[in-house]
């Protein structure tokens, strides 16, 4: 029976290096990476990267509206953060 592991990992400044290490060590693939960069002055840059393993996967996600969906999530997150 196949086993799926969906970890949510947090690192302090070396996320990309850590993800590369774990992907190799676990013979795994990274499907998405979310990063948050402190730009100072209470401003955070949020970046979401989807990693598609085939052109067909990428095109299917584009047709489903994933770009618009991520944009909507980002807007909602900004609205929520403004309330804090």
ABEGO torsion letter per residue (X at the ends): XBBBBBBBBBBBGAAAAAAAAAAAAAGBBBABBBBBBBAEGGBBBBBBBBBBABAAAAAAAAAAGAAAAAAAAAAAAAAAAAAX
